[in-house]
Amino acid sequence: MAKGKSKRLRIYCICGKKMKVTPAMYGRPGKCVACRQKLRVPEASEIPEGASEIHLRDHPEFLRKPAPRKSAIREAIPEAAPPEPPPEPPETDLGQVEAGESVPIDVFEPLRVLYSLDKKVERQLAALEQLAGEGADGEERSANKSELLGRLTEIEAAREKLDHLLRQRLMEVAIELASVEEKLSEADVAARVGDLSFEDYESRAAKLRARRDVLVRRRVNLRGWLALEDIHMAGGYRDADFAEIPNDLTQIAFPQAEEPGGPLAANYCKALREALSEHERLERRLKEARRLGASADNGGGSNGFEEVRRECEARLQRTEAWLRYIRGRLKQLYAGQKTSLEILNQTGAKPDGESKQAMAQREESLRAELTLIAKALGARTANDVPQADEDDAQREETAGVPPLAAATAEETEWTIPSFAGIRLDAGLAWMAAAFLVAAPFLPVADGQNVMGIFSDVIGVDISNHWLLTGPLLLGASVAVLAFIPMPALRSALLLAAGVLGSLAAAIYLHTFLLYHPGPLGELFADAGLFSPGLVLYIAGMVLLGLGGSIGLWDFNWLRPAIPMAILAVVAGLALILTDFAGVLRPEPVIAYDAEFQAHGGRFDYATVITLENTGYRTLLLAPGSRQPNAYNFLLEEQLEGGMWRDLSEPRAVDAALMQSAGPGGRIPRVVLPPGEEAALRYRLEPGAYRVVASANRRPMDAAIESFTLETPDPALVASLEEEAEPAGEPGEPVEEEPTAETEDVMDEEEELVEEAPQREHILAELRGMVGVEHRGRWFSMRLHYTDGSEEEGRLTLGDVLYDEWRLQEFNPERQTLAISDGEHILILRRGVPVPLAPPHEADGGGAG
């Protein structure tokens, strides 16, 4: 075998169809996948040296004469067995049949007549067989049978002649179509190099494109007619006469598709709308025919619904072929109009203003037509097809030219299912909207919904209204988006709403609620993600994303947006929930300052421990809290044997914001925004100490500072005590003459005493409460002073309310709060002010 003949060969049929041939097919019989023309694959020795393509119109020796067609009726009639021909290898289909290539768009009446007459002969022969069983005259029956068989032979011969004519026309169409394509390419080149003005190019290209569309439609019909094997695909049975057999081929009239007048885009949009409407109507009719046929079958006996079903199926296939043709023409028209726009921009405008204005108008018209085609290609129902005469404002949705991939919404086998006329993507969007609206009314934390939290937690920051309004607004927006008639735009907006809604909810819940310094933060820190309200919200976001993804899947050019959206949500949630890998967390820094003091033979260190927040989030000094920004504070003294003693309770705390004094005099809840610091004051004896500020939920995330207070020299202690003794005789008081500075201080102290409100018989009022699972309860308290001033705060059991009064016990059955100063007990009910008895009064004074 010559070198290079083992490569894959391509054979071009007389109809123009290109087919791949492998070396295993050499020398075998085959047939065209489009027109069914029988051919013989050449042997390896018959292939010209170095040839990779063979055109059958140039090599008629590779064409095979088609065998005579036999109808099912003739095969059923016993005849004299002809001599058996020598066995031939099985025929091979070269290539694979493309979707819809064997389905014609138009009905060819001569073929319909032949199939109808064949059916007519079949019925009459069946009737003769029935008469033979009933004992009818044998001679008359035999004569009628011979006549019918003669008619059958005449029908078959006419079909063979007609097939030959169809193949000849198919070859002519292929040659003319190639010529039109070549002329279009020549016009494009001439316009680009300036040999042809844009006006002449546009006029010539429009005519050539219209002619090309007519030829493509004719080619689809010819291929479909050649491949017909079913009377229903031929147009269905009609009562024809034998005189109508098309013996004279010169009298055969082919359906002529007229060249469309006016703008091609407008014509095809109208045709697409009508075809989609017809497709929907036929689908409904076919569904009804199948249902009625099944009901009749269940009842027993034959029924006429089978023919109706097959007729509907055939018409539906022809309609689908028509839809494929229209969309194919729109895609090719899009490419041609885009080429026209490129040529227009490349050639430029002439110097005079009128030409510039005409060029701008023509460019605007081309862009509008491209947008119209893009919308039409994205339509899946008749209502989605845009009107050709829509307003310019509606056409100019895109400033530039839509990309070819964006316009061609390529044909796929995927179709979005519909239920009761509602597409699945829109249905999922409405379901998601219902979930989002219902989420705030289900329990979200500690068995309470959002309305319960707002009614129980008094003084909640108004910015937290997003806990209620956020899901409601998002749900309403999603419900509105689901009504958008353009599928691509609707699905893209739904998917975007799902991505943004998920990230916004994560930011709000994690950043503003879990980091909230008050009871709201504690409430959601203990709630977790498995409360019914949050689960319903998450389900709504999942349905929203699923609906948008299903809608986008119908458009090949939009499918990459689905994994991009998933990646954006996953990456965004990972960054938000990890505080950007820990970058945005609070960062405590510990410092200390110790000053030696001696007094009355004793000495210690006045120590100030400073805790500064150098991070990017608020730090909450709250032992036992489960909030992500909550830290515990420990001051420990080292004992003998390596043991440590807790000295965390300070003498005083200096901080800008303290929420409450802790139970038993422990460290209060201190809120440290970024850049703020708190000072904890201690009196420490000499020894080794360490300070630890560790995150409650991340014990390893801790700041540790160790220091040692040395024992001072006794001489230094004695000298400091001598300096501290006043001048004069021992035991005698020394009066110090007031200076100007001391007088100012005394005056200031007198003013402060005079301006301080009289706080005897202060009224305490319980405003509200909120329960936190496993964490007790928070109580909103208000103090009314006698001068008319008021003070509010949120406390928990054990916290100091005023002076020595502390919150002691809560009765959940009666919803009452007991407070005590160690001697007296008062019972508080919500909204009822109760006077606090001064601690120095006698027992029973003011007690309740």
Secondary structure as UniProt FT lines:
FT   TURN            3..6
FT   STRAND          9..12
FT   TURN            14..15
FT   STRAND          18..21
FT   HELIX           23..25
FT   TURN            26..27
FT   STRAND          29..31
FT   TURN            33..35
FT   STRAND          38..40
FT   HELIX           44..46
FT   TURN            49..50
FT   STRAND          53..55
FT   TURN            56..58
FT   HELIX           60..62
FT   HELIX           72..76
FT   STRAND          92..93
FT   TURN            99..102
FT   HELIX           109..133
FT   TURN            134..135
FT   HELIX           138..193
FT   HELIX           198..226
FT   TURN            231..235
FT   HELIX           242..244
FT   HELIX           249..251
FT   HELIX           264..299
FT   HELIX           305..347
FT   HELIX           353..377
FT   HELIX           382..384
FT   TURN            388..389
FT   HELIX           392..395
FT   TURN            396..397
FT   HELIX           404..407
FT   STRAND          418..419
FT   TURN            420..421
FT   STRAND          422..423
FT   HELIX           424..438
FT   HELIX           439..441
FT   TURN            446..447
FT   HELIX           450..456
FT   TURN            458..459
FT   HELIX           462..465
FT   HELIX           466..481
FT   TURN            482..483
FT   HELIX           487..507
FT   HELIX           508..513
FT   TURN            514..515
FT   HELIX           519..527
FT   HELIX           532..553
FT   HELIX           556..558
FT   TURN            559..560
FT   HELIX           561..577
FT   TURN            578..584
FT   STRAND          588..599
FT   TURN            600..601
FT   STRAND          602..613
FT   STRAND          619..621
FT   TURN            623..624
FT   TURN            628..629
FT   STRAND          630..638
FT   HELIX           640..642
FT   STRAND          644..646
FT   STRAND          652..654
FT   HELIX           663..665
FT   STRAND          670..672
FT   TURN            674..675
FT   STRAND          677..684
FT   STRAND          687..695
FT   TURN            699..700
FT   STRAND          702..709
FT   HELIX           714..724
FT   TURN            730..731
FT   HELIX           740..755
FT   TURN            760..761
FT   STRAND          763..771
FT   TURN            773..774
FT   STRAND          777..784
FT   TURN            786..787
FT   STRAND          790..796
FT   TURN            797..798
FT   STRAND          800..802
FT   TURN            803..804
FT   STRAND          805..811
FT   TURN            812..815
FT   STRAND          816..820
FT   STRAND          825..830
FT   STRAND          834..835
FT   TURN            839..840
FT   TURN            843..846
//
